[in-house]
Amino acid sequence: MTLNEIIDVMRMRETDYLKTDSFSQYPGIYAFFYIGEDFPLLGNKVQKHQIIYIGKTESSQEKRDAKTHFTTGKTGSSTVRKSIGSILNTIENLKPIPRNNIDYKSGRFSQFKFDQLSEEYITSWMENNLALSFYEYPKSKKEIEELETKIIYVLVPILNISKNPKSKFKANLKQLRKKCAVEARDNSCNFTINQNNNIKSIQTKQKKRKVMNSNYILIENFTQSDFKSKQIRITVDNKHLFPEEIIGNPITHNLIFMFEENKYKVPYTIGSKDGKSRSGVLKFNNELNFDILNIKHGDILKISYVGQNKYLIEKK
């Protein structure tokens, strides 16, 4: 297969991230497409369905894309997340921080990541604005890299820095990433404290999950108000299954719910401005609603977490 034929195959396989059902277990080349309406900083210079990044994996697409690039907290291990975060940082108040204690102690800030809220924002943006494609290429490390280099040279994706000599955005992108590295250094004064707090939070959560079932919850607390608002309240006993609450910082997460072989996007809001802990709220008045679920008084719902902010919802 020629290089142009491979690129054509990758274009034909473009699939919205939120509609991607599975990831390849083979090595190969992957492409990220932009499917949003107004690309940050560059606006309409980036067209819809344009390939904005080409990458390679010598292990599997699942390990590189699903478990690294689209995973909250993995920016330090993902060059494309660093680039996207650096661009989003020009329009959002994101917070770069050192990648880990080793980088912090050695004063190495170029491999930065972002704080939890910023990481969640980057993941949400990627999930809602990117599509994927993958070309399986179970060859040697050298052959995979050569194919990646050739495709980058032809397509000139805006988010590729290395192997991209024709890129007109590369210098700007390097500057944006350098700016984030400086901010990570400036934010590092509280890094060890934050790390300790994170460890404490993780330990608390682990203790809680020894008591609670970490795989699914049962919902049977519907009220008239819930039915009217088409919402499900996630009480303290069930919040462990959903994105963690950060007191004083309300945030809405876009979660994916699977019901009868279909996927729906459902907003989940958690946190309050007054610093008081409250129930989380799942809003079912958009794609997936109470009519589709056919919820009635006395019904019990089983919600199971299947990974990557995806949930299975069933009626009991």
N, C-alpha and C positions, 0 to 999 in steps of 0.2 A: 504494500500500500504506500502510495506517495505521501509526501508531507502535506500537500493540499488536501488530499483525500482524508487524512487523519484529522485535520482541522475541520473539514466538513462534517465528519462523523461526530466530533465533539460538539459542534454547533447544533446538530440534529438531536443530540442527547440532552440538551439544556433542560433542566428541571428545577423549578422553584425549590429552595431549601425546605420550606414548610410542607412541600408535597413529596419530598424524597422519602421513600419507604425503606430503603436499604442502602448499604454502602459496600463496595467491592472489598473482598478480602485479598485482592491481588495488588502487586506493584503497578505503577503506571503514572500517567500524566493527568492532572485535574485542572479544570478551568473554573474561574468565578465570573459570573455574568452580573451586570448591574440591571436590576429590574425596577428601580424606583423612578420617581418623577423629577427630582432635582438634586443632582449629586452635590454634596457639601463642597464648598469652595470653588469647584469647577462648573457647577450649574449644568446648563444644557450642552456644554462641550463634551460631556459624557452621555452618549445616547443610550436609550433603553435597549437592553439585550446585548450591549457591548461587552466583550471579554476584557475584564480589568485586571486579571491576575492569572498567571500560569504557574503551577507548581508541580513538583514530582514527589513520589513516595517510593521508597525501596522496600517498604513493608506492606502496607495496605491503605486503601482510601479511608477505611473506617478509622484506623489509628491516626491518620494525619488530619483528615477533615473533621470527622464527627467528634473525635476525642481530643483534638488539639485546637484547630482553627476556630471551631464553633463552640468551644467550651469556656465558660466564665472562669477567669483566674489563670488562663493559659497564655496570656499575651507575652510573657517573658520567653515562651518557647515557640512563638508564632510570628514570623516577620510580617505577614499580611495583617494580623491583628494589631501589631505595633503601628503599621502604616495607617490603617483605618482609624485607630484610636488617635493618632497624631492629627489626622484631618478633622475628625469630629471635635477635637479639642479646640479648634479654631472657632467653633460655633456653640459649643457646650462647655460648661465649667467642669471638665474632667480633672482627675487628680492622679498624675503619674507618681509612682513610688518605686523604690528599688525592687528588683525581682525576688531577692531572697537575702538571708542574713550574710551569706558568703560575699555576694556582690556589695552589700552595704558596708561590710567591714573592710573590703579591699578598695572601696571608693569607685567601683565600676558601675556606672549608671546607664550606659548605652543600651543594656539589655533590660530595660525597665518593663514594668507592668503598670496596672492602675489599681486604685482602691476598689473595694467590693461594689459600690454603687456604680462607679464608672465602668467596671468590667461587665456588670449586668446590662448597662446601657449599650455597650459595644456589641454584646451578644445579641440583644434584641434588635439593634439596627441591622446587623448582618443577617439575622434570620428573616427579617421582613423586607430586605432590599437586595438580596443576592440569590442567584440561581447557580446550580452546579452542573458540571459534566465531568465524566471520567472515561479515559481511554486505557484499558488494561494493557500492560506492556511488561510481561514477566521476563525481562531480559537482565543482562548484567548491569551493575551500578554505572559503568561507563556508558553503556548504550542508552540507559534511561536518561542520564544527564545530557548526553548529546542530543537526544530528541527534544528534551525540554529547552535547551539552548536554541535550537533551530526554530521552534514554535514561537518563542519569545522574540527572536529576531524578526520574524515575519509579522507578528501581530502587534508588537510594541505595546504591551499592556501598561496602563498608567501606574499600577501599583508594584510592578516589578522594578527593582533597583539594579541588582546584579544581572549580567548577561543582556543588558538592555541599552546598548550604545546609542540608539536612535531616539530614546525617550526625551521629550521636551519638559517633562514634569519631574524628572529624577532629581534635579538639583533642589527644586522646591520641597520635594518630599523628604530629602535628606535634612534640609533645614528644619522642617516641622518635627522630624524625629529627634533632631539635636535639641530643639527647644524643649521637648518632653523630657529628654535626658537631664537637662539643666533643672527643670521643675522637679524631677525625681530626686535630684541631689538636694534641692532646697527643702523638699518635703521629708527628707530622711531623718530630720532631727527627732521626729516622733515615731520613727519606724520600729524601734525595738519595743516601744510601749504598745504600738498597734499589733505587733506580732504576738506579744504576750496576751493581749486581749483576745486575739483571734484563737490562740491555743486554748484559752479558758472557755471561749464560746464553743469550740469544737468539742472539748471535754464534756461540757454541760449537755450539749446536744447528744453526744454518744451515750451518756448516762440515761437521758430521757428515752432514747430509742431502745434501751434494754427493757424498759417497761412497756413502751408503746410498740404496736406493730408497724414496722417501717415500710411495709410493702403496700398496704391498702388501709383505707378508712371507710367507715359506714356513716352516712349522713341521714338523719331522721329528725332533724330539728327545724322543720319547715314551719313558718308562721304565715298568717294572712299577709303580713307586710312583705315577707319574702316572696310570696306568690305574686303580689302586686308589682314588686320591683324586679321580678324574675332574677333573683339572686340566691346564692347559697352562702351562708355564713360559716366560716371555718373557725371553730372555737379552739381554745388553747390546747385541748386534748388532741386535736387533729392538725395543728399548724406545722408539726414536724415534717409532714409530707410535702410541704410547699416551700418556696423561697423564703429565706430567713428574714424575720422582722428586724429592722434597725430602728430602735426607739428614737422618735423625733424626726424621722425622715420618711414620710409617706412615699411609696413608690408603687407603680403599676407594672406588673410583669405580663407579657403576652405568653400564655401557656397554650399548648396544643392538646385538645381532647379528642379521643377516638371513640366513636359511638356507631355501632352497626356498620363497621368497615369504612366509615367516612371520618375525615379529619376536620376539626373546627378550631378556630382561634378564640380563646376566652380570656378576657382581662382578669387579672387577680391583683387586688389592691390590699396592701398591708402597711401598717405604720400610721402614726398620727402626729400632727404638728405640736400638740401639747405634751408630748412625751409619755402619754399613757398607753399601755398595751391594750389593744382591742382585737376583736375577731377579724380575721381576714375576710375579704368579700370576693366571691366569684360572680361576675356579671354575665348572665346568660341571655342578654337581650340583643345580642348581635348575631353572629353566625349560628351558634348553637343556642337554642332557646327552650323554654319549658314546653312549648308545643311539640317540638321535635322529640324531646325526652318523654313527653306525655306524662308529666308528673301530676299526681293527685295527692290529696291529703292522706297521710298515713303511709305513703311510699317510702321505701328505703333505697338509697343509692350507694353503690359500692364504687369508690374511686381508687384506682391502683396506679402507682407511679411506675412508669416503664423506662425512665431515663431521658436525659436531654430535654428537661422541661416538657415531657410528653406524658399524658395520662390516659388511662382507659376508664370509661364511665359506663356502669351497668345498672340496671334496675334489679332489685332483689325481689 
